[in-house]
Amino acid sequence: MANSLKKRGQKFVRRFSKTSVKVGEESKEHIKENVFQRFSHIQNIRLLIFEWSLLVLALVLLSAAQAFWFSRSYAEDTFVSGGTYVEATVGRINSLNPLFATTSSEKTLSRLMFATLVTNDYSGHPGIGLAQSIRASEDGKVWTVKLRDNLQWSDGQPLTNEDVMFTMALIQNPAVNTIYDSNLENVVVRENERGEITFTLASAYADFASALEIPIVPKHELDDADYKTLVEDSFSVAPVTSGAFCFNATQTTNTVDDVIVYLSSNPYYYMNTSLLASFGVHTYQDKESVITALNSGAVTATAALSGSEATRVTASNFTRLDVPVNAGVFAFMNTSSGVMRDTSVRQAVREGLDMASVRSVAPDTEALDYPLLSSQIELSSYPALPASNPEAARTKLSELASSDGSTINIVTVNTGFLPAVATNIKEQLTQLGANATVTVYEETQEFIANIISRRAYDILVYEIELGADPDLLPYYHSSQTATSGLNLSNYHNSIVDDLLVGARETLSADLRAKKYESFLEYWVNEVPAIGLYRANLTYVVNKNVRAFNRDANYVTALDRFMDVTNWAVARGAKNLTP
């Protein structure tokens, strides 16, 4: 049986082998006959082959295009998380403690790293920050603040009332000498039984909410520090923060005193986490260096340049944004000494000046006729400004020059359009028959001490902040004519004093408006100052990034950071929700 099966298997193998050989030979013949021997016919059908090849290629490309279009129809190119934004600033960094921020660089870092109890909102008015709510008593003397729930520092520690009370105590400690001393002068700060913080004022103050735009510092980091040397504490070098960004590192550059401070997105920020992975603040000692850095692409943006200086940034990938802020440029008249103490001379100066000509040397700015903005308070009416009367002005000013040879001394500082504006005013006054000179100073502490404090001018062309809500007492109340005050006109009027105090202490918007309407009548008639134009935030920024929202109302240039968590530099495809 076994032998029979073996023979059958051998027979099958031989048969299969013969068949395989035969099939192989026939396949070779078939390939030779139908493939290789037909190569000679390709030339006759080459056009047909080319057409079919093009058709196949077209079908492949159309399929790829359809797939790409299909994917793009459900996605968009947009800004995404990641990347580093570098802003150039001018000024040294002596401390990262926000309570001592005085230079532009320090103030920028303070706003990026530290949250405040109150912060200006998109409308340009004080809004809540770390505070969940803030309310005033009926008499305007007690302001109560309640913190948001679950606030945290960048190290994960809770931010509580203890930190707020600790910060307020530091500010009110004369040994510490912070920049916020005046915000809390004669203010009693306590924590009530409901876990709220109360601020009790000596007198009513309708705009006290603005005074609470104070950065809070962590008690657990500074409780054991020596208050007398707080500015030198290790916290001032690497602070724990509460803002949109936390401290990462400080990098020195090849230039003496210039550094780059790198910040990282703060995962514990009480608002949404920043799209930017990091934010760099590159300090420079002068504006020339900033312009060079922009033209070379070393930085992303800057707010350190004025409108005239920004024209020197020639790199094609940068654009310039000009956004009005609540600040104004005025020609302040020294009403207590010199030629401007005569009201009729001040009136002649205003009536003789061609304001269109003055404002033409400050392009892209808004005219500012009054010391109040419509965004601050709604008035039912404004007093009419006197019509231009150059002939009457020429008669008065020529008489002044010929009678005693008096010279109108015009002073300003070397920033923005101010020198050009002061020169324009001087030239117009000269054409009107007056003797006038212009002196331009660098804006230093020496200028403040020797010129501003002493009121060593007849006319001062200068920019002042107007604030979120109107409060003109610092600029026109007679109590502020002291060397440390801001009454730059040395203006005295007891009725105006009462109106300004009343407006400050009145919480009713309607009553405040009436008091300011009365004040403006005196301001226009007695001419302690002439409104020139509203100041701008000039921002030079790379066209390929997203920075601040230009539709908001900005009180100060630093308010550009109110939406910094939405700034972005990285781009990518984002899937759309079906």
LOKE-295600 format. One line per field, with one value per residue (C-alpha): residue number from 1; residue in one letter; x, y negated, z. Coordinates in Angstrom, 1 decimal, padded with zeros to 4 digits. Layout:
! LOKE-295600
i = NUM:...
aa = A:...
xx = X:...
yy = Y:...
zz = Z:...
This chain:
! LOKE-295600
i = 1:2:3:4:5:6:7:8:9:10:11:12:13:14:15:16:17:18:19:20:21:22:23:24:25:26:27:28:29:30:31:32:33:34:35:36:37:38:39:40:41:42:43:44:45:46:47:48:49:50:51:52:53:54:55:56:57:58:59:60:61:62:63:64:65:66:67:68:69:70:71:72:73:74:75:76:77:78:79:80:81:82:83:84:85:86:87:88:89:90:91:92:93:94:95:96:97:98:99:100:101:102:103:104:105:106:107:108:109:110:111:112:113:114:115:116:117:118:119:120:121:122:123:124:125:126:127:128:129:130:131:132:133:134:135:136:137:138:139:140:141:142:143:144:145:146:147:148:149:150:151:152:153:154:155:156:157:158:159:160:161:162:163:164:165:166:167:168:169:170:171:172:173:174:175:176:177:178:179:180:181:182:183:184:185:186:187:188:189:190:191:192:193:194:195:196:197:198:199:200:201:202:203:204:205:206:207:208:209:210:211:212:213:214:215:216:217:218:219:220:221:222:223:224:225:226:227:228:229:230:231:232:233:234:235:236:237:238:239:240:241:242:243:244:245:246:247:248:249:250:251:252:253:254:255:256:257:258:259:260:261:262:263:264:265:266:267:268:269:270:271:272:273:274:275:276:277:278:279:280:281:282:283:284:285:286:287:288:289:290:291:292:293:294:295:296:297:298:299:300:301:302:303:304:305:306:307:308:309:310:311:312:313:314:315:316:317:318:319:320:321:322:323:324:325:326:327:328:329:330:331:332:333:334:335:336:337:338:339:340:341:342:343:344:345:346:347:348:349:350:351:352:353:354:355:356:357:358:359:360:361:362:363:364:365:366:367:368:369:370:371:372:373:374:375:376:377:378:379:380:381:382:383:384:385:386:387:388:389:390:391:392:393:394:395:396:397:398:399:400:401:402:403:404:405:406:407:408:409:410:411:412:413:414:415:416:417:418:419:420:421:422:423:424:425:426:427:428:429:430:431:432:433:434:435:436:437:438:439:440:441:442:443:444:445:446:447:448:449:450:451:452:453:454:455:456:457:458:459:460:461:462:463:464:465:466:467:468:469:470:471:472:473:474:475:476:477:478:479:480:481:482:483:484:485:486:487:488:489:490:491:492:493:494:495:496:497:498:499:500:501:502:503:504:505:506:507:508:509:510:511:512:513:514:515:516:517:518:519:520:521:522:523:524:525:526:527:528:529:530:531:532:533:534:535:536:537:538:539:540:541:542:543:544:545:546:547:548:549:550:551:552:553:554:555:556:557:558:559:560:561:562:563:564:565:566:567:568:569:570:571:572:573:574:575:576:577:578
aa = M:A:N:S:L:K:K:R:G:Q:K:F:V:R:R:F:S:K:T:S:V:K:V:G:E:E:S:K:E:H:I:K:E:N:V:F:Q:R:F:S:H:I:Q:N:I:R:L:L:I:F:E:W:S:L:L:V:L:A:L:V:L:L:S:A:A:Q:A:F:W:F:S:R:S:Y:A:E:D:T:F:V:S:G:G:T:Y:V:E:A:T:V:G:R:I:N:S:L:N:P:L:F:A:T:T:S:S:E:K:T:L:S:R:L:M:F:A:T:L:V:T:N:D:Y:S:G:H:P:G:I:G:L:A:Q:S:I:R:A:S:E:D:G:K:V:W:T:V:K:L:R:D:N:L:Q:W:S:D:G:Q:P:L:T:N:E:D:V:M:F:T:M:A:L:I:Q:N:P:A:V:N:T:I:Y:D:S:N:L:E:N:V:V:V:R:E:N:E:R:G:E:I:T:F:T:L:A:S:A:Y:A:D:F:A:S:A:L:E:I:P:I:V:P:K:H:E:L:D:D:A:D:Y:K:T:L:V:E:D:S:F:S:V:A:P:V:T:S:G:A:F:C:F:N:A:T:Q:T:T:N:T:V:D:D:V:I:V:Y:L:S:S:N:P:Y:Y:Y:M:N:T:S:L:L:A:S:F:G:V:H:T:Y:Q:D:K:E:S:V:I:T:A:L:N:S:G:A:V:T:A:T:A:A:L:S:G:S:E:A:T:R:V:T:A:S:N:F:T:R:L:D:V:P:V:N:A:G:V:F:A:F:M:N:T:S:S:G:V:M:R:D:T:S:V:R:Q:A:V:R:E:G:L:D:M:A:S:V:R:S:V:A:P:D:T:E:A:L:D:Y:P:L:L:S:S:Q:I:E:L:S:S:Y:P:A:L:P:A:S:N:P:E:A:A:R:T:K:L:S:E:L:A:S:S:D:G:S:T:I:N:I:V:T:V:N:T:G:F:L:P:A:V:A:T:N:I:K:E:Q:L:T:Q:L:G:A:N:A:T:V:T:V:Y:E:E:T:Q:E:F:I:A:N:I:I:S:R:R:A:Y:D:I:L:V:Y:E:I:E:L:G:A:D:P:D:L:L:P:Y:Y:H:S:S:Q:T:A:T:S:G:L:N:L:S:N:Y:H:N:S:I:V:D:D:L:L:V:G:A:R:E:T:L:S:A:D:L:R:A:K:K:Y:E:S:F:L:E:Y:W:V:N:E:V:P:A:I:G:L:Y:R:A:N:L:T:Y:V:V:N:K:N:V:R:A:F:N:R:D:A:N:Y:V:T:A:L:D:R:F:M:D:V:T:N:W:A:V:A:R:G:A:K:N:L:T:P
xx = 000.0:002.8:004.8:001.7:001.2:004.9:004.8:001.7:003.4:006.5:004.4:002.5:005.7:007.1:003.9:003.8:007.4:006.9:003.8:005.6:008.5:006.0:004.1:007.3:008.4:005.0:005.0:008.4:007.2:004.1:006.0:008.5:005.8:003.4:005.7:009.3:008.5:005.8:008.2:008.9:005.2:005.4:006.5:003.3:001.1:003.3:000.7:-002.0:000.3:001.1:-002.6:-003.4:-000.5:-001.8:-005.2:-004.0:-001.9:-004.8:-007.0:-004.3:-003.9:-007.7:-008.0:-005.3:-006.8:-010.2:-008.7:-006.9:-010.1:-012.1:-009.7:-009.5:-013.3:-013.3:-010.3:-009.0:-005.6:-005.6:-003.5:-002.7:-001.0:002.8:005.6:007.4:006.4:009.2:008.5:011.1:011.1:013.3:014.6:016.5:015.1:016.1:013.4:010.7:008.7:005.6:005.3:008.6:008.0:009.0:010.7:008.7:010.4:009.4:005.8:005.5:006.7:004.5:001.4:002.3:003.2:000.8:-002.9:-004.6:-007.8:-009.3:-008.4:-009.7:-012.2:-012.9:-015.1:-012.3:-013.7:-012.6:-013.7:-013.1:-009.7:-008.9:-012.0:-015.2:-017.1:-016.5:-019.1:-019.3:-021.4:-024.1:-021.8:-018.9:-016.6:-016.5:-015.6:-016.0:-014.0:-014.7:-012.1:-012.8:-013.0:-010.1:-007.4:-003.8:-000.3:002.0:003.5:000.1:-000.4:-003.8:-004.2:-006.4:-007.4:-004.2:-002.2:-004.3:-004.1:-000.4:000.1:-001.9:000.1:003.3:002.1:001.0:004.3:006.5:009.6:008.8:008.2:006.3:004.9:001.3:001.6:-000.8:-003.5:-004.1:-003.3:-005.6:-007.4:-008.2:-008.1:-009.8:-011.3:-015.0:-016.9:-018.2:-014.7:-014.6:-012.0:-013.2:-011.4:-012.6:-011.8:-011.5:-013.8:-015.9:-014.1:-016.2:-013.2:-011.6:-012.1:-009.3:-007.0:-007.4:-005.5:-002.8:-000.8:-001.0:002.2:002.4:002.6:004.1:007.1:007.7:006.4:009.9:011.6:013.3:010.9:013.7:015.6:012.5:013.5:016.7:015.0:015.3:011.6:012.7:014.8:012.6:009.0:006.0:003.3:-000.5:-000.9:-001.0:002.7:005.1:008.9:011.1:014.6:016.7:019.2:022.0:022.9:026.2:025.1:025.7:022.5:020.3:018.6:015.8:013.3:011.5:008.1:006.1:002.3:000.9:-001.3:-002.9:-004.0:-007.6:-008.6:-008.0:-004.5:-002.4:-002.0:001.6:004.0:006.3:006.6:010.0:010.7:013.9:015.1:017.1:018.7:017.5:015.0:017.7:018.5:014.8:014.5:017.6:016.2:012.9:014.5:016.7:013.8:015.2:011.9:008.3:006.9:007.3:005.3:008.4:008.3:006.3:004.4:007.3:009.9:007.9:008.3:012.0:011.0:011.4:011.3:008.4:007.1:006.2:003.1:002.1:-001.0:-002.1:-004.8:-006.0:-005.5:-007.0:-004.2:-003.9:-001.4:-002.0:-000.4:-000.4:-000.3:001.5:-001.3:000.6:003.8:005.3:003.4:000.7:-000.6:-002.8:-006.0:-006.3:-002.9:-003.9:-007.1:-005.1:-002.8:-005.7:-007.6:-004.5:-003.4:-004.4:-005.2:-005.4:-001.8:-000.7:-002.4:-001.0:002.5:001.0:-000.5:-002.9:-004.1:-007.5:-008.2:-008.8:-010.5:-011.4:-009.7:-012.5:-013.3:-016.7:-015.8:-015.2:-018.5:-021.5:-022.1:-025.3:-023.4:-019.9:-019.1:-018.3:-014.7:-014.0:-013.7:-010.3:-009.4:-005.8:-006.1:-007.2:-004.5:-001.9:-002.9:-002.6:000.6:002.4:001.5:002.9:006.2:006.6:005.7:008.2:009.9:008.5:009.3:006.9:009.1:007.7:009.0:008.5:010.3:012.0:009.4:007.0:005.5:005.9:009.0:007.4:004.2:006.0:008.0:004.8:003.2:006.3:006.4:002.7:003.1:006.1:004.0:001.4:004.0:005.1:008.6:008.7:011.3:011.3:013.4:013.3:014.5:015.1:012.4:014.6:014.3:016.3:013.7:010.9:012.9:014.1:011.4:008.1:008.3:009.4:007.0:009.9:008.0:005.3:003.8:004.4:003.6:003.1:001.2:-000.9:-003.0:-006.7:-007.7:-010.6:-013.1:-012.8:-010.9:-009.5:-008.7:-005.0:-004.6:-006.6:-007.3:-005.3:-004.1:-002.0:000.1:002.8:006.0:004.9:001.4:000.2:-001.5:000.9:-000.9:-000.6:-004.3:-006.2:-010.0:-012.0:-015.2:-013.4:-011.9:-015.4:-016.6:-013.7:-014.1:-017.8:-017.3:-014.8:-017.1:-020.3:-021.3:-024.3:-023.2:-025.8:-024.6:-020.9:-021.7:-023.3:-020.3:-017.9:-020.1:-019.8:-016.0:-015.6:-017.2:-014.4:-011.7:-012.7:-013.0:-009.9:-007.6:-005.4:-004.6:-005.3:-006.3:-004.2:-004.6:-005.3:-002.3:-001.9:-000.5:001.8:002.5:004.9:004.3:005.1:002.3:002.3:001.3:-001.9:-001.6:-004.2:-007.8:-007.9:-011.6:-011.3:-011.0:-007.6:-006.9:-003.1:-000.7:-000.3:-004.0:-003.0:-002.3:-005.9:-006.4:-002.8:-004.0:-005.4:-002.1:-000.5:002.5:002.1:-000.2:-001.7:-004.8:-007.7:-010.5:-014.0:-016.9:-019.4
yy = 000.0:-002.3:-001.5:-002.3:-005.7:-006.5:-005.7:-007.8:-010.8:-010.5:-010.3:-013.5:-015.4:-014.5:-015.6:-018.9:-019.7:-019.1:-021.3:-024.1:-024.1:-024.2:-027.1:-029.0:-028.7:-029.7:-032.8:-033.8:-033.5:-035.5:-038.3:-038.4:-038.4:-040.8:-043.1:-043.3:-042.8:-045.5:-048.2:-049.1:-050.2:-052.7:-055.4:-055.0:-055.6:-058.0:-060.8:-058.5:-057.5:-061.1:-062.1:-059.2:-060.2:-063.8:-062.5:-060.4:-063.2:-065.6:-063.1:-062.8:-066.6:-067.1:-064.5:-066.2:-069.6:-068.3:-066.7:-070.0:-072.1:-069.7:-069.9:-073.7:-074.1:-072.8:-074.7:-078.3:-079.9:-081.8:-082.8:-079.9:-079.4:-079.7:-082.0:-084.9:-088.6:-091.1:-094.7:-097.4:-100.0:-102.9:-103.1:-101.0:-098.3:-098.9:-096.7:-094.3:-095.1:-096.9:-099.3:-101.0:-101.0:-104.5:-104.0:-103.1:-099.6:-099.0:-100.1:-097.8:-094.8:-095.8:-095.7:-092.4:-090.6:-092.1:-092.3:-095.3:-095.6:-097.9:-098.1:-100.3:-098.4:-098.7:-101.7:-103.7:-103.7:-101.9:-098.3:-095.2:-093.5:-091.2:-092.7:-090.9:-094.0:-097.6:-099.8:-103.2:-104.3:-107.0:-109.7:-108.6:-108.2:-104.4:-102.1:-098.4:-095.8:-092.1:-089.9:-087.2:-083.6:-081.2:-083.7:-082.4:-083.6:-082.2:-079.8:-078.3:-079.9:-081.5:-085.3:-086.5:-089.6:-089.1:-090.0:-093.1:-094.3:-093.6:-095.6:-098.6:-098.6:-098.7:-101.6:-103.6:-102.9:-106.0:-103.9:-102.0:-105.1:-103.5:-105.3:-104.8:-106.8:-109.6:-107.1:-106.1:-109.3:-109.7:-106.4:-103.8:-100.3:-097.4:-094.0:-093.7:-090.8:-089.8:-089.2:-092.4:-095.2:-098.7:-102.0:-104.9:-108.3:-111.6:-113.2:-112.0:-111.2:-110.2:-108.9:-106.9:-103.7:-104.9:-105.2:-101.5:-100.6:-099.3:-096.1:-093.6:-091.9:-088.5:-088.6:-085.1:-086.3:-089.7:-089.3:-088.8:-091.4:-094.5:-097.3:-099.9:-097.8:-096.3:-097.6:-095.5:-092.3:-089.1:-089.5:-092.6:-090.3:-087.3:-088.0:-085.8:-087.4:-087.5:-088.9:-087.4:-086.5:-085.2:-085.9:-083.5:-084.9:-088.1:-088.1:-090.6:-092.0:-093.3:-096.9:-098.2:-098.4:-096.9:-093.7:-091.4:-090.2:-087.0:-086.2:-083.0:-082.6:-082.4:-079.3:-080.7:-084.0:-084.8:-085.6:-083.4:-082.0:-084.0:-082.7:-083.8:-081.3:-084.1:-087.9:-089.6:-093.2:-094.5:-097.6:-100.3:-103.5:-105.8:-106.0:-105.8:-102.3:-101.4:-102.6:-100.6:-097.5:-097.8:-098.4:-095.3:-093.1:-092.5:-093.3:-092.8:-096.2:-099.3:-102.1:-104.2:-106.4:-109.5:-110.0:-112.0:-109.5:-106.6:-107.9:-106.8:-103.2:-102.2:-098.4:-097.3:-094.6:-097.2:-099.3:-102.2:-102.5:-105.8:-105.5:-108.4:-108.1:-110.2:-112.7:-116.2:-118.8:-122.3:-125.7:-126.5:-130.2:-131.3:-133.5:-134.6:-136.1:-137.5:-138.9:-136.2:-137.4:-139.9:-138.2:-140.4:-139.3:-135.6:-136.3:-138.1:-135.1:-132.7:-135.0:-135.6:-132.0:-130.1:-126.8:-125.0:-126.0:-124.9:-121.5:-121.0:-120.3:-117.5:-115.3:-112.4:-113.9:-115.0:-118.6:-119.3:-122.5:-121.8:-120.0:-117.4:-114.5:-113.4:-109.9:-111.0:-112.8:-113.9:-117.6:-119.2:-122.2:-123.6:-127.3:-128.9:-129.7:-133.3:-133.8:-134.3:-138.0:-138.4:-142.2:-142.8:-140.4:-142.3:-145.5:-144.2:-142.2:-145.0:-147.4:-145.0:-144.6:-148.3:-149.5:-147.6:-145.2:-142.2:-138.8:-135.8:-132.9:-129.6:-126.4:-122.8:-119.4:-117.4:-114.8:-114.1:-117.1:-119.5:-121.3:-121.9:-123.0:-125.5:-126.8:-127.3:-129.3:-131.4:-132.2:-133.2:-135.4:-137.1:-137.8:-139.4:-141.8:-140.1:-139.3:-135.6:-132.9:-129.1:-126.9:-123.1:-121.0:-117.3:-115.8:-115.1:-115.5:-118.7:-120.0:-119.1:-120.7:-123.9:-124.7:-123.0:-123.3:-126.9:-127.7:-129.3:-130.1:-132.3:-129.6:-125.9:-123.5:-120.3:-117.0:-115.9:-112.8:-113.4:-110.1:-107.7:-109.9:-113.7:-115.2:-118.6:-119.6:-118.7:-121.0:-124.1:-124.2:-126.9:-124.3:-122.7:-125.8:-124.6:-123.4:-119.8:-120.5:-120.1:-123.5:-124.4:-127.7:-128.9:-129.6:-131.0:-131.4:-130.7:-130.0:-127.5:-125.9:-125.3:-123.9:-121.5:-120.3:-119.9:-117.9:-115.6:-114.9:-114.5:-110.9:-112.1:-112.3:-115.0:-117.2:-116.7:-117.7:-120.9:-121.8:-121.1:-123.2:-126.1:-125.5:-125.6:-129.0:-130.4:-128.3:-129.8:-133.3:-133.5:-131.4:-129.6:-127.2:-126.7:-123.2:-122.1:-118.4:-115.0:-112.8:-109.4:-106.0:-105.5:-101.8:-100.5:-096.8:-093.9:-093.4:-089.7:-089.6:-090.4:-093.1:-095.2:-096.0:-099.4:-099.8:-100.2:-103.5:-103.7:-105.9:-105.5:-103.8:-100.9:-100.1:-098.4:-095.4:-095.0:-092.2:-090.9:-087.3:-087.6:-088.8:-086.3:-085.7:-082.0:-081.0:-077.7:-075.9:-075.6:-073.1:-074.7:-073.3:-071.6
zz = 000.0:000.9:-002.3:-004.4:-002.8:-003.2:-006.9:-007.4:-005.7:-007.8:-011.0:-009.9:-009.3:-012.6:-014.4:-012.4:-013.2:-017.0:-016.9:-015.0:-017.5:-020.4:-018.9:-018.2:-021.8:-023.1:-020.8:-022.1:-025.6:-024.8:-023.2:-026.0:-028.6:-026.9:-025.1:-026.3:-030.0:-029.7:-028.5:-032.1:-032.4:-029.6:-032.0:-033.9:-030.8:-028.8:-029.1:-027.7:-024.8:-024.1:-024.0:-021.7:-019.4:-019.2:-018.4:-015.6:-014.2:-014.4:-012.5:-009.8:-009.5:-009.4:-006.6:-004.6:-005.1:-004.0:-000.9:-000.1:-000.7:001.4:004.3:004.1:004.0:007.6:008.8:008.8:009.1:012.4:015.4:017.7:021.1:021.3:020.3:022.0:021.7:022.4:023.2:023.3:026.2:027.2:030.8:033.3:035.5:039.0:040.6:039.5:042.6:041.2:044.2:043.1:039.3:038.0:034.6:031.5:031.5:035.1:034.6:031.5:033.5:036.5:034.3:032.6:035.9:038.5:038.7:040.4:042.5:039.9:036.2:033.3:031.1:027.3:027.9:029.5:033.0:036.2:036.2:038.4:038.4:041.3:042.9:042.3:043.3:044.5:045.9:047.6:050.5:049.9:051.3:049.1:052.1:052.5:049.6:050.0:048.0:047.8:046.1:043.5:044.7:044.2:043.3:043.1:042.9:040.1:042.6:043.3:046.7:047.3:046.9:049.8:051.8:053.8:050.7:050.1:053.7:053.7:050.4:051.7:055.0:052.9:050.9:054.0:055.8:055.3:055.6:052.5:050.2:047.3:044.3:045.5:048.8:047.6:046.6:050.2:052.1:055.1:054.2:056.9:055.5:057.4:056.9:057.9:059.4:055.9:054.6:052.6:052.7:053.5:052.6:054.8:053.4:055.3:052.7:049.8:046.6:043.5:041.6:044.4:042.4:040.1:043.1:043.7:040.5:042.8:042.2:045.0:046.3:048.1:051.9:052.0:050.0:051.7:055.2:056.6:054.4:055.8:054.8:054.7:052.0:050.3:046.9:047.2:048.3:046.2:045.3:043.3:041.1:040.6:041.9:042.4:040.3:039.8:036.3:032.9:033.0:035.5:035.8:033.9:033.4:032.9:030.0:029.8:026.4:024.9:025.7:029.2:031.3:028.5:029.5:028.3:030.9:029.7:031.1:030.8:030.5:034.1:034.4:037.6:036.1:037.1:033.5:030.5:029.9:027.4:023.8:024.0:025.4:026.6:026.5:026.4:027.5:025.9:027.6:025.8:027.1:024.3:021.5:018.8:019.9:019.8:016.2:015.2:016.9:015.0:011.6:012.2:013.3:016.8:018.5:017.8:018.8:020.9:022.5:023.3:020.2:019.5:016.2:014.7:015.9:014.5:010.9:011.1:011.3:007.7:007.8:005.5:007.9:010.6:010.8:013.1:015.2:016.7:019.4:021.5:025.3:028.1:028.1:026.6:025.5:026.8:026.8:030.5:031.3:034.4:035.9:039.0:037.6:034.5:031.5:031.7:035.0:033.1:032.0:029.0:027.7:028.1:026.2:023.4:023.1:022.7:020.2:018.2:017.7:014.6:016.3:012.9:012.3:015.8:015.5:011.9:013.4:015.5:012.7:013.4:016.7:017.9:018.6:022.3:023.2:026.9:029.8:029.9:027.5:026.4:027.3:030.9:031.6:029.6:029.8:028.5:027.1:026.7:026.8:023.4:022.8:021.7:018.0:016.4:016.5:015.3:014.8:018.4:019.6:017.6:019.1:022.7:022.2:020.3:023.1:025.6:023.7:023.1:026.6:028.7:026.3:028.0:026.5:026.6:027.7:026.2:027.7:026.7:026.8:024.1:023.4:020.6:018.8:021.8:020.5:017.1:018.7:021.0:018.1:016.1:019.0:019.3:015.6:015.6:018.7:017.0:013.9:016.3:017.5:020.8:021.9:022.4:022.9:023.1:025.4:025.0:028.0:028.4:030.7:033.7:037.5:037.1:034.7:037.3:040.1:038.4:035.9:036.8:040.6:040.4:037.6:035.7:032.5:031.0:028.9:029.4:026.5:028.3:028.4:031.4:032.2:032.4:034.0:033.5:035.3:035.5:038.4:037.6:041.2:040.9:037.9:038.8:042.6:044.4:047.0:044.2:043.4:045.8:044.3:044.6:043.2:039.6:039.2:036.4:035.8:039.4:039.0:042.0:042.1:045.2:043.3:041.1:044.2:045.5:042.2:041.9:045.5:045.0:041.8:043.5:046.4:044.4:043.3:041.3:037.6:036.9:039.8:038.9:035.3:036.4:038.5:035.7:033.3:035.7:036.0:032.3:032.1:034.3:032.5:029.1:030.4:032.5:030.3:032.7:029.9:026.2:025.0:022.0:021.2:022.7:023.1:021.3:022.1:019.1:018.7:016.1:015.6:013.2:010.7:011.2:014.8:016.7:019.4:021.3:020.3:018.7:019.3:023.1:024.9:026.5:029.6:029.5:027.2:029.6:029.1:025.8:027.9:029.1:026.5:026.4:026.8:023.2:021.7:019.4:017.1:016.0:013.2:012.2:010.9:013.2:012.6:012.3:014.3:011.9
